[in-house]
């Protein structure tokens, strides 16, 4: 089965591929249901070509197109053709003639927004030119298996991790009604996450629906998150071809950790030896998430019950390792880190360890008093409480914040693409 990860930016695309995705999906500006994601524009196609290599890339054109949108799409065709796109994710059949004319060799994938939930519809879409469908999330595993068995030459892709929408296949009008921001045009205000205090139906005066709420969540409309990490064999048995992780608007940390966990689980399922598999799977709980469920795959009771718990967030994402500079010799450590402890600051013995300096991309404040962890594609984590932070002039600093040029000196061997985090105490 293919592992498909979200990429709302160039950086996230790199981490999706780096941490084990076979394919990634992006949004193109103006035509994606995640308008608030960074999405892709300008000359970013050049960067994508450099990092894509032999991986797959899918582009979401999954808004519902008005005539003005189709006109804009026609104007952007030449620009879109610059991207190395393997498939378009489409919900509106009205743009098929345009795509088939200009991209005859590019696959078409039917978005979950199209609400395909039966074999007859699946056959119709296949005959229209779709090579893959992403059925409505309301289907059970048995229903997915029935479509797979009844429709030849059609791939099936399903969401297996991430946020769930409270409405039928995500076709929600609540945001449009309350804020004039249409979810079906990519501008959802996430009104279902707002903190509603009380609800009263007009014909039932005095009867109030209790709303149990906590920080950053509300129970009546807030659905649970999806997690199928322990059920991949069932998905395979049902004939699923591609496993999709939700989250183009989420962090690099989310993309990397979730992708890595599913990569390890899939490798194990395929017969490969994966050491510490359960620990890699448990890393999912170190990413911000709401109460987890198995969605509609095994029935409706679990997912139809709203979550009564707030977001669970155990770790803070601090930044990433960009590159390694020339290793610093122990004799020079005091010079490059003026005001630092003596030369044995990385070793309690009198034989100082060799240390290295790395360029960081700081996302959230790092302090030299922190105990931090580095994670990599095949490194669970390395703990470090004995490092030095350096500013752009290689002078020691106590802390560094987002946007500042920062170097880190440590005796740990790190690599470009490693992620830095710390436990929230």
C-alpha positions, 0 to 999 in steps of 0.5 A, a space after each residue: 500500500 502507498 503511504 501518502 502524506 500532506 505537504 502544505 509547503 516546500 518544507 513540509 514536502 521535504 519532510 514528508 518524503 524524508 520521513 518515509 512517504 511514497 507520495 505527497 499531496 499539495 494544494 495549488 493556490 486558488 484551487 485547494 480546499 486548504 486556502 489557509 495553508 501556504 499552498 504552492 505558487 511562484 517558482 516553487 516548482 523548481 524546488 519540488 523537482 529537486 526534492 521529488 526524485 522517484 516519489 509521487 506528487 499529487 495536486 489538489 484542485 478540489 474546490 467547487 468551481 464557479 464559472 469565474 474559477 474555471 476561467 482562472 484555471 484556464 489562465 493558470 494551465 501553463 503555470 500548473 504544467 510546470 509542476 511535476 504532478 503525477 495526479 490531480 485530486 478533483 471533486 468537480 467533474 466540470 473541470 475534467 475536459 480542461 484537465 484531460 485536454 492539457 494533461 492527458 498523461 496525468 492521472 485523475 483522483 476523485 476527491 472525498 468531497 465528491 461523496 462517492 459511497 457506492 459501486 455504481 458511482 465508482 464505476 461512473 467516475 472510472 468511466 469518466 477517466 478517474 484512476 482512483 477514488 477517495 470515497 466518502 469517509 462515512 464508509 465502513 471497511 466492508 463497504 470499501 471492500 465491496 467497491 473494490 471487488 465490484 469495480 475493476 481497474 480502480 484504485 481506492 485511497 482512504 484517510 487513515 490519520 488526522 482530523 475528521 470533519 463533523 459533516 458528511 465528507 467534509 461538505 459543511 456550510 456552517 462556516 459560510 453561514 456564520 462567517 461568510 467563509 466557505 469550506 467548499 472554497 477552501 476557506 473554512 473558519 473551523 466553526 465546529 471548534 468554537 466554544 459554544 456555551 449553550 444551545 436551546 431549540 426554539 420549540 423546547 424553551 428551557 431545555 438546554 443541551 449541555 456543552 462540556 468545554 475545555 481549553 481550545 475545544 467544544 464537545 458538541 461539534 468537535 469530532 475525534 481524530 482518526 488513527 488506524 495505525 493498529 489496523 493496517 492489515 484490515 485496510 490491506 484485506 479490504 483492498 485499499 491501495 493508498 493510505 492518506 494522512 490528513 494535515 496540510 495545515 499542520 506542522 513539519 513536526 506532525 508531518 514527520 512524526 506521523 509519516 515515520 510511524 506509519 512508514 515503520 508500521 507498513 514496513 513491518 506489515 510487508 515483512 521487513 524487520 523494524 526494531 522498536 516498532 511499538 515505540 515508533 507507533 507510540 510517537 504518534 501520541 507525542 504529536 498534538 491530537 484530540 481523542 483518537 478513534 477508528 472513524 467509520 471503518 468499524 461502525 458509527 458509534 465511536 466517531 459519532 460521539 463528540 470528544 469530551 477531551 481537549 487537545 493532548 499535547 506532550 511535546 513542543 516543536 522547537 525547530 529543525 537541523 538545517 546543515 552541519 558546519 565544519 566540526 569544532 575542535 575542543 580547543 576552539 570551543 571557548 573561542 566560538 562560544 565566548 563566555 561558555 564553561 571550560 572546555 570540558 562542558 560536554 564531558 564530566 571527565 577531563 577528556 573533552 568529546 569532539 563537538 559539532 556545530 549545526 545551523 538551526 531553523 528555530 520555530 519556537 524558543 530554545 533555551 540552553 537550560 532545556 533538555 531537548 530531543 532530536 528525532 530523525 527518519 530512523 532515529 527514535 530520538 537522541 536526548 541532549 541537555 548539554 548543548 550550547 546555543 550560538 548567535 550569528 556571530 558565534 557568541 554564546 546565548 542563553 536562548 534563541 527565538 524564531 527568526 533568529 540566526 542560530 547555531 547549536 554546538 553539541 557532541 551529538 552526531 546530527 543530520 540535515 532534516 532532524 527535528 528538535 523538540 522538548 517535553 512539556 513539563 
